[in-house]
Amino acid sequence: MEPQDTDVRYTSWNESTRDDVRMTGSSSASGVLALGRCYDKMFTGNLGIAVKVAAVLVFMIVIYLIGYVSGYYVHKCK
């Protein structure tokens, strides 16, 4: 097992309920954060609704085409 190159520091204050977490180090952590930002942008809000509607439309078109092609071959006259 390889050592982790990410350094996580956690600090808590007694006089307040606020916690401070800092992450420094590897590029893999920044890659995960970039995926999170991409997910937040693409699948939430108005853009998220548009992406979901487009995905449903594409799925319905694919199902229609599969049904059309299979029906053509099943009911083809000899």
Jmol script that loads the backbone (N, CA, C; Angstrom):
load data "model"
ATOM      1  N   MET A   1       0.831  -1.166   0.000  1.00  0.00           N
ATOM      2  CA  MET A   1       0.000   0.000   0.000  1.00  0.00           C
ATOM      3  C   MET A   1       0.885   1.243   0.000  1.00  0.00           C
ATOM      4  N   GLU A   2       0.532   2.209  -0.826  1.00  0.00           N
ATOM      5  CA  GLU A   2       1.327   3.419  -0.939  1.00  0.00           C
ATOM      6  C   GLU A   2       0.863   4.453   0.083  1.00  0.00           C
ATOM      7  N   PRO A   3       1.772   5.275   0.558  1.00  0.00           N
ATOM      8  CA  PRO A   3       1.376   6.298   1.527  1.00  0.00           C
ATOM      9  C   PRO A   3       0.524   7.373   0.860  1.00  0.00           C
ATOM     10  N   GLN A   4      -0.380   7.933   1.628  1.00  0.00           N
ATOM     11  CA  GLN A   4      -1.233   9.004   1.128  1.00  0.00           C
ATOM     12  C   GLN A   4      -0.424  10.292   1.026  1.00  0.00           C
ATOM     13  N   ASP A   5      -0.588  11.016  -0.088  1.00  0.00           N
ATOM     14  CA  ASP A   5       0.129  12.277  -0.221  1.00  0.00           C
ATOM     15  C   ASP A   5      -0.794  13.474   0.023  1.00  0.00           C
ATOM     16  N   THR A   6      -1.970  13.228   0.574  1.00  0.00           N
ATOM     17  CA  THR A   6      -2.886  14.294   0.922  1.00  0.00           C
ATOM     18  C   THR A   6      -2.786  14.557   2.419  1.00  0.00           C
ATOM     19  N   ASP A   7      -2.697  15.815   2.778  1.00  0.00           N
ATOM     20  CA  ASP A   7      -2.582  16.201   4.171  1.00  0.00           C
ATOM     21  C   ASP A   7      -3.888  16.865   4.594  1.00  0.00           C
ATOM     22  N   VAL A   8      -4.573  16.265   5.559  1.00  0.00           N
ATOM     23  CA  VAL A   8      -5.820  16.823   6.063  1.00  0.00           C
ATOM     24  C   VAL A   8      -5.582  17.301   7.476  1.00  0.00           C
ATOM     25  N   ARG A   9      -5.932  18.539   7.716  1.00  0.00           N
ATOM     26  CA  ARG A   9      -5.759  19.108   9.057  1.00  0.00           C
ATOM     27  C   ARG A   9      -7.118  19.535   9.586  1.00  0.00           C
ATOM     28  N   TYR A  10      -7.392  19.145  10.804  1.00  0.00           N
ATOM     29  CA  TYR A  10      -8.663  19.442  11.436  1.00  0.00           C
ATOM     30  C   TYR A  10      -8.404  20.248  12.700  1.00  0.00           C
ATOM     31  N   THR A  11      -9.079  21.373  12.822  1.00  0.00           N
ATOM     32  CA  THR A  11      -8.916  22.227  13.980  1.00  0.00           C
ATOM     33  C   THR A  11     -10.295  22.551  14.534  1.00  0.00           C
ATOM     34  N   SER A  12     -10.456  22.436  15.837  1.00  0.00           N
ATOM     35  CA  SER A  12     -11.725  22.764  16.481  1.00  0.00           C
ATOM     36  C   SER A  12     -11.452  23.730  17.630  1.00  0.00           C
ATOM     37  N   TRP A  13     -12.328  24.722  17.765  1.00  0.00           N
ATOM     38  CA  TRP A  13     -12.192  25.678  18.848  1.00  0.00           C
ATOM     39  C   TRP A  13     -13.251  25.378  19.898  1.00  0.00           C
ATOM     40  N   ASN A  14     -12.874  25.517  21.148  1.00  0.00           N
ATOM     41  CA  ASN A  14     -13.815  25.272  22.239  1.00  0.00           C
ATOM     42  C   ASN A  14     -14.831  26.399  22.382  1.00  0.00           C
ATOM     43  N   GLU A  15     -14.437  27.630  22.106  1.00  0.00           N
ATOM     44  CA  GLU A  15     -15.331  28.757  22.325  1.00  0.00           C
ATOM     45  C   GLU A  15     -16.351  28.928  21.198  1.00  0.00           C
ATOM     46  N   SER A  16     -16.208  28.183  20.140  1.00  0.00           N
ATOM     47  CA  SER A  16     -17.153  28.330  19.042  1.00  0.00           C
ATOM     48  C   SER A  16     -17.501  26.951  18.492  1.00  0.00           C
ATOM     49  N   THR A  17     -18.582  26.886  17.765  1.00  0.00           N
ATOM     50  CA  THR A  17     -18.987  25.612  17.179  1.00  0.00           C
ATOM     51  C   THR A  17     -18.471  25.463  15.754  1.00  0.00           C
ATOM     52  N   ARG A  18     -17.681  26.398  15.318  1.00  0.00           N
ATOM     53  CA  ARG A  18     -17.175  26.368  13.954  1.00  0.00           C
ATOM     54  C   ARG A  18     -15.934  25.486  13.860  1.00  0.00           C
ATOM     55  N   ASP A  19     -15.902  24.622  12.862  1.00  0.00           N
ATOM     56  CA  ASP A  19     -14.771  23.740  12.626  1.00  0.00           C
ATOM     57  C   ASP A  19     -14.021  24.199  11.385  1.00  0.00           C
ATOM     58  N   ASP A  20     -12.745  23.939  11.364  1.00  0.00           N
ATOM     59  CA  ASP A  20     -11.910  24.320  10.235  1.00  0.00           C
ATOM     60  C   ASP A  20     -11.228  23.065   9.711  1.00  0.00           C
ATOM     61  N   VAL A  21     -11.506  22.720   8.464  1.00  0.00           N
ATOM     62  CA  VAL A  21     -10.882  21.562   7.833  1.00  0.00           C
ATOM     63  C   VAL A  21     -10.141  22.063   6.606  1.00  0.00           C
ATOM     64  N   ARG A  22      -8.864  21.725   6.511  1.00  0.00           N
ATOM     65  CA  ARG A  22      -8.049  22.142   5.365  1.00  0.00           C
ATOM     66  C   ARG A  22      -7.445  20.921   4.715  1.00  0.00           C
ATOM     67  N   MET A  23      -7.533  20.875   3.387  1.00  0.00           N
ATOM     68  CA  MET A  23      -6.930  19.786   2.634  1.00  0.00           C
ATOM     69  C   MET A  23      -5.891  20.365   1.698  1.00  0.00           C
ATOM     70  N   THR A  24      -4.707  19.814   1.744  1.00  0.00           N
ATOM     71  CA  THR A  24      -3.651  20.224   0.834  1.00  0.00           C
ATOM     72  C   THR A  24      -2.989  18.969   0.308  1.00  0.00           C
ATOM     73  N   GLY A  25      -2.356  19.083  -0.840  1.00  0.00           N
ATOM     74  CA  GLY A  25      -1.588  17.933  -1.296  1.00  0.00           C
ATOM     75  C   GLY A  25      -1.874  17.520  -2.710  1.00  0.00           C
ATOM     76  N   SER A  26      -2.445  16.344  -2.871  1.00  0.00           N
ATOM     77  CA  SER A  26      -2.435  15.652  -4.157  1.00  0.00           C
ATOM     78  C   SER A  26      -3.365  16.274  -5.182  1.00  0.00           C
ATOM     79  N   SER A  27      -3.092  15.952  -6.429  1.00  0.00           N
ATOM     80  CA  SER A  27      -3.938  16.400  -7.511  1.00  0.00           C
ATOM     81  C   SER A  27      -5.189  15.552  -7.599  1.00  0.00           C
ATOM     82  N   SER A  28      -5.184  14.338  -7.020  1.00  0.00           N
ATOM     83  CA  SER A  28      -6.381  13.509  -7.054  1.00  0.00           C
ATOM     84  C   SER A  28      -7.495  14.143  -6.241  1.00  0.00           C
ATOM     85  N   ALA A  29      -7.154  14.830  -5.172  1.00  0.00           N
ATOM     86  CA  ALA A  29      -8.167  15.523  -4.385  1.00  0.00           C
ATOM     87  C   ALA A  29      -8.784  16.653  -5.203  1.00  0.00           C
ATOM     88  N   SER A  30      -7.986  17.365  -5.957  1.00  0.00           N
ATOM     89  CA  SER A  30      -8.541  18.435  -6.780  1.00  0.00           C
ATOM     90  C   SER A  30      -9.373  17.864  -7.916  1.00  0.00           C
ATOM     91  N   GLY A  31      -9.024  16.669  -8.392  1.00  0.00           N
ATOM     92  CA  GLY A  31      -9.830  16.018  -9.414  1.00  0.00           C
ATOM     93  C   GLY A  31     -11.196  15.641  -8.887  1.00  0.00           C
ATOM     94  N   VAL A  32     -11.246  15.170  -7.653  1.00  0.00           N
ATOM     95  CA  VAL A  32     -12.525  14.835  -7.029  1.00  0.00           C
ATOM     96  C   VAL A  32     -13.358  16.087  -6.845  1.00  0.00           C
ATOM     97  N   LEU A  33     -12.735  17.186  -6.439  1.00  0.00           N
ATOM     98  CA  LEU A  33     -13.462  18.437  -6.277  1.00  0.00           C
ATOM     99  C   LEU A  33     -13.986  18.944  -7.616  1.00  0.00           C
ATOM    100  N   ALA A  34     -13.205  18.770  -8.671  1.00  0.00           N
ATOM    101  CA  ALA A  34     -13.648  19.193  -9.995  1.00  0.00           C
ATOM    102  C   ALA A  34     -14.855  18.381 -10.440  1.00  0.00           C
ATOM    103  N   LEU A  35     -14.867  17.076 -10.144  1.00  0.00           N
ATOM    104  CA  LEU A  35     -16.023  16.249 -10.477  1.00  0.00           C
ATOM    105  C   LEU A  35     -17.248  16.700  -9.695  1.00  0.00           C
ATOM    106  N   GLY A  36     -17.047  17.072  -8.460  1.00  0.00           N
ATOM    107  CA  GLY A  36     -18.155  17.566  -7.648  1.00  0.00           C
ATOM    108  C   GLY A  36     -18.729  18.852  -8.198  1.00  0.00           C
ATOM    109  N   ARG A  37     -17.849  19.751  -8.628  1.00  0.00           N
ATOM    110  CA  ARG A  37     -18.325  21.008  -9.220  1.00  0.00           C
ATOM    111  C   ARG A  37     -19.063  20.738 -10.522  1.00  0.00           C
ATOM    112  N   CYS A  38     -18.540  19.830 -11.335  1.00  0.00           N
ATOM    113  CA  CYS A  38     -19.198  19.479 -12.599  1.00  0.00           C
ATOM    114  C   CYS A  38     -20.570  18.872 -12.326  1.00  0.00           C
ATOM    115  N   TYR A  39     -20.657  17.968 -11.348  1.00  0.00           N
ATOM    116  CA  TYR A  39     -21.933  17.353 -10.984  1.00  0.00           C
ATOM    117  C   TYR A  39     -22.915  18.419 -10.512  1.00  0.00           C
ATOM    118  N   ASP A  40     -22.454  19.323  -9.654  1.00  0.00           N
ATOM    119  CA  ASP A  40     -23.330  20.370  -9.149  1.00  0.00           C
ATOM    120  C   ASP A  40     -23.851  21.260 -10.269  1.00  0.00           C
ATOM    121  N   LYS A  41     -23.011  21.533 -11.248  1.00  0.00           N
ATOM    122  CA  LYS A  41     -23.410  22.410 -12.338  1.00  0.00           C
ATOM    123  C   LYS A  41     -24.356  21.709 -13.310  1.00  0.00           C
ATOM    124  N   MET A  42     -24.087  20.429 -13.600  1.00  0.00           N
ATOM    125  CA  MET A  42     -24.845  19.732 -14.636  1.00  0.00           C
ATOM    126  C   MET A  42     -26.158  19.116 -14.141  1.00  0.00           C
ATOM    127  N   PHE A  43     -26.288  18.820 -12.868  1.00  0.00           N
ATOM    128  CA  PHE A  43     -27.445  18.066 -12.413  1.00  0.00           C
ATOM    129  C   PHE A  43     -28.272  18.767 -11.349  1.00  0.00           C
ATOM    130  N   THR A  44     -28.077  20.062 -11.151  1.00  0.00           N
ATOM    131  CA  THR A  44     -28.906  20.816 -10.227  1.00  0.00           C
ATOM    132  C   THR A  44     -29.362  22.098 -10.904  1.00  0.00           C
ATOM    133  N   GLY A  45     -30.441  22.649 -10.434  1.00  0.00           N
ATOM    134  CA  GLY A  45     -30.945  23.913 -10.973  1.00  0.00           C
ATOM    135  C   GLY A  45     -31.608  23.738 -12.327  1.00  0.00           C
ATOM    136  N   ASN A  46     -31.732  24.845 -13.048  1.00  0.00           N
ATOM    137  CA  ASN A  46     -32.396  24.825 -14.347  1.00  0.00           C
ATOM    138  C   ASN A  46     -31.628  24.000 -15.368  1.00  0.00           C
ATOM    139  N   LEU A  47     -30.311  24.094 -15.353  1.00  0.00           N
ATOM    140  CA  LEU A  47     -29.516  23.298 -16.284  1.00  0.00           C
ATOM    141  C   LEU A  47     -29.681  21.813 -15.984  1.00  0.00           C
ATOM    142  N   GLY A  48     -29.777  21.455 -14.731  1.00  0.00           N
ATOM    143  CA  GLY A  48     -29.980  20.062 -14.352  1.00  0.00           C
ATOM    144  C   GLY A  48     -31.300  19.520 -14.868  1.00  0.00           C
ATOM    145  N   ILE A  49     -32.349  20.333 -14.785  1.00  0.00           N
ATOM    146  CA  ILE A  49     -33.653  19.911 -15.309  1.00  0.00           C
ATOM    147  C   ILE A  49     -33.565  19.718 -16.810  1.00  0.00           C
ATOM    148  N   ALA A  50     -32.891  20.620 -17.519  1.00  0.00           N
ATOM    149  CA  ALA A  50     -32.747  20.497 -18.969  1.00  0.00           C
ATOM    150  C   ALA A  50     -31.954  19.243 -19.341  1.00  0.00           C
ATOM    151  N   VAL A  51     -30.904  18.935 -18.597  1.00  0.00           N
ATOM    152  CA  VAL A  51     -30.103  17.735 -18.871  1.00  0.00           C
ATOM    153  C   VAL A  51     -30.942  16.488 -18.653  1.00  0.00           C
ATOM    154  N   LYS A  52     -31.729  16.457 -17.591  1.00  0.00           N
ATOM    155  CA  LYS A  52     -32.567  15.293 -17.304  1.00  0.00           C
ATOM    156  C   LYS A  52     -33.652  15.117 -18.363  1.00  0.00           C
ATOM    157  N   VAL A  53     -34.274  16.201 -18.812  1.00  0.00           N
ATOM    158  CA  VAL A  53     -35.292  16.128 -19.859  1.00  0.00           C
ATOM    159  C   VAL A  53     -34.670  15.626 -21.158  1.00  0.00           C
ATOM    160  N   ALA A  54     -33.486  16.126 -21.498  1.00  0.00           N
ATOM    161  CA  ALA A  54     -32.809  15.673 -22.718  1.00  0.00           C
ATOM    162  C   ALA A  54     -32.457  14.191 -22.614  1.00  0.00           C
ATOM    163  N   ALA A  55     -32.018  13.741 -21.457  1.00  0.00           N
ATOM    164  CA  ALA A  55     -31.679  12.326 -21.283  1.00  0.00           C
ATOM    165  C   ALA A  55     -32.913  11.449 -21.437  1.00  0.00           C
ATOM    166  N   VAL A  56     -34.045  11.877 -20.897  1.00  0.00           N
ATOM    167  CA  VAL A  56     -35.277  11.101 -21.032  1.00  0.00           C
ATOM    168  C   VAL A  56     -35.715  11.049 -22.489  1.00  0.00           C
ATOM    169  N   LEU A  57     -35.621  12.163 -23.201  1.00  0.00           N
ATOM    170  CA  LEU A  57     -35.997  12.178 -24.621  1.00  0.00           C
ATOM    171  C   LEU A  57     -35.112  11.249 -25.445  1.00  0.00           C
ATOM    172  N   VAL A  58     -33.816  11.284 -25.197  1.00  0.00           N
ATOM    173  CA  VAL A  58     -32.895  10.397 -25.922  1.00  0.00           C
ATOM    174  C   VAL A  58     -33.217   8.943 -25.606  1.00  0.00           C
ATOM    175  N   PHE A  59     -33.494   8.628 -24.343  1.00  0.00           N
ATOM    176  CA  PHE A  59     -33.838   7.272 -23.950  1.00  0.00           C
ATOM    177  C   PHE A  59     -35.114   6.815 -24.654  1.00  0.00           C
ATOM    178  N   MET A  60     -36.128   7.689 -24.721  1.00  0.00           N
ATOM    179  CA  MET A  60     -37.380   7.316 -25.388  1.00  0.00           C
ATOM    180  C   MET A  60     -37.179   7.105 -26.883  1.00  0.00           C
ATOM    181  N   ILE A  61     -36.355   7.907 -27.513  1.00  0.00           N
ATOM    182  CA  ILE A  61     -36.080   7.737 -28.941  1.00  0.00           C
ATOM    183  C   ILE A  61     -35.357   6.426 -29.194  1.00  0.00           C
ATOM    184  N   VAL A  62     -34.404   6.086 -28.338  1.00  0.00           N
ATOM    185  CA  VAL A  62     -33.676   4.821 -28.499  1.00  0.00           C
ATOM    186  C   VAL A  62     -34.629   3.634 -28.346  1.00  0.00           C
ATOM    187  N   ILE A  63     -35.508   3.669 -27.345  1.00  0.00           N
ATOM    188  CA  ILE A  63     -36.481   2.587 -27.149  1.00  0.00           C
ATOM    189  C   ILE A  63     -37.420   2.494 -28.355  1.00  0.00           C
ATOM    190  N   TYR A  64     -37.861   3.635 -28.879  1.00  0.00           N
ATOM    191  CA  TYR A  64     -38.721   3.638 -30.060  1.00  0.00           C
ATOM    192  C   TYR A  64     -38.018   3.000 -31.251  1.00  0.00           C
ATOM    193  N   LEU A  65     -36.766   3.360 -31.482  1.00  0.00           N
ATOM    194  CA  LEU A  65     -36.030   2.800 -32.614  1.00  0.00           C
ATOM    195  C   LEU A  65     -35.822   1.299 -32.457  1.00  0.00           C
ATOM    196  N   ILE A  66     -35.521   0.843 -31.255  1.00  0.00           N
ATOM    197  CA  ILE A  66     -35.359  -0.602 -31.029  1.00  0.00           C
ATOM    198  C   ILE A  66     -36.675  -1.320 -31.315  1.00  0.00           C
ATOM    199  N   GLY A  67     -37.785  -0.764 -30.865  1.00  0.00           N
ATOM    200  CA  GLY A  67     -39.093  -1.362 -31.134  1.00  0.00           C
ATOM    201  C   GLY A  67     -39.437  -1.346 -32.609  1.00  0.00           C
ATOM    202  N   TYR A  68     -39.131  -0.265 -33.278  1.00  0.00           N
ATOM    203  CA  TYR A  68     -39.425  -0.160 -34.713  1.00  0.00           C
ATOM    204  C   TYR A  68     -38.639  -1.191 -35.514  1.00  0.00           C
ATOM    205  N   VAL A  69     -37.348  -1.298 -35.252  1.00  0.00           N
ATOM    206  CA  VAL A  69     -36.498  -2.231 -35.995  1.00  0.00           C
ATOM    207  C   VAL A  69     -36.897  -3.670 -35.687  1.00  0.00           C
ATOM    208  N   SER A  70     -37.102  -3.988 -34.423  1.00  0.00           N
ATOM    209  CA  SER A  70     -37.488  -5.371 -34.096  1.00  0.00           C
ATOM    210  C   SER A  70     -38.868  -5.694 -34.648  1.00  0.00           C
ATOM    211  N   GLY A  71     -39.808  -4.750 -34.616  1.00  0.00           N
ATOM    212  CA  GLY A  71     -41.131  -4.971 -35.201  1.00  0.00           C
ATOM    213  C   GLY A  71     -41.067  -5.149 -36.703  1.00  0.00           C
ATOM    214  N   TYR A  72     -40.184  -4.437 -37.360  1.00  0.00           N
ATOM    215  CA  TYR A  72     -40.020  -4.589 -38.801  1.00  0.00           C
ATOM    216  C   TYR A  72     -39.600  -6.008 -39.148  1.00  0.00           C
ATOM    217  N   TYR A  73     -38.647  -6.544 -38.416  1.00  0.00           N
ATOM    218  CA  TYR A  73     -38.155  -7.891 -38.723  1.00  0.00           C
ATOM    219  C   TYR A  73     -39.140  -8.964 -38.279  1.00  0.00           C
ATOM    220  N   VAL A  74     -39.901  -8.740 -37.230  1.00  0.00           N
ATOM    221  CA  VAL A  74     -40.886  -9.734 -36.784  1.00  0.00           C
ATOM    222  C   VAL A  74     -42.056  -9.803 -37.758  1.00  0.00           C
ATOM    223  N   HIS A  75     -42.525  -8.675 -38.249  1.00  0.00           N
ATOM    224  CA  HIS A  75     -43.714  -8.625 -39.100  1.00  0.00           C
ATOM    225  C   HIS A  75     -43.397  -8.488 -40.590  1.00  0.00           C
ATOM    226  N   LYS A  76     -42.182  -8.751 -40.970  1.00  0.00           N
ATOM    227  CA  LYS A  76     -41.786  -8.631 -42.372  1.00  0.00           C
ATOM    228  C   LYS A  76     -42.465  -9.714 -43.201  1.00  0.00           C
ATOM    229  N   CYS A  77     -43.033  -9.324 -44.324  1.00  0.00           N
ATOM    230  CA  CYS A  77     -43.715 -10.281 -45.209  1.00  0.00           C
ATOM    231  C   CYS A  77     -42.671 -11.097 -45.951  1.00  0.00           C
ATOM    232  N   LYS A  78     -42.988 -12.366 -46.126  1.00  0.00           N
ATOM    233  CA  LYS A  78     -42.049 -13.257 -46.822  1.00  0.00           C
ATOM    234  C   LYS A  78     -42.326 -13.359 -48.279  1.00  0.00           C
TER     235      LYS A  78
END
end "model"
wireframe off; spacefill off
backbone 0.3
color backbone group
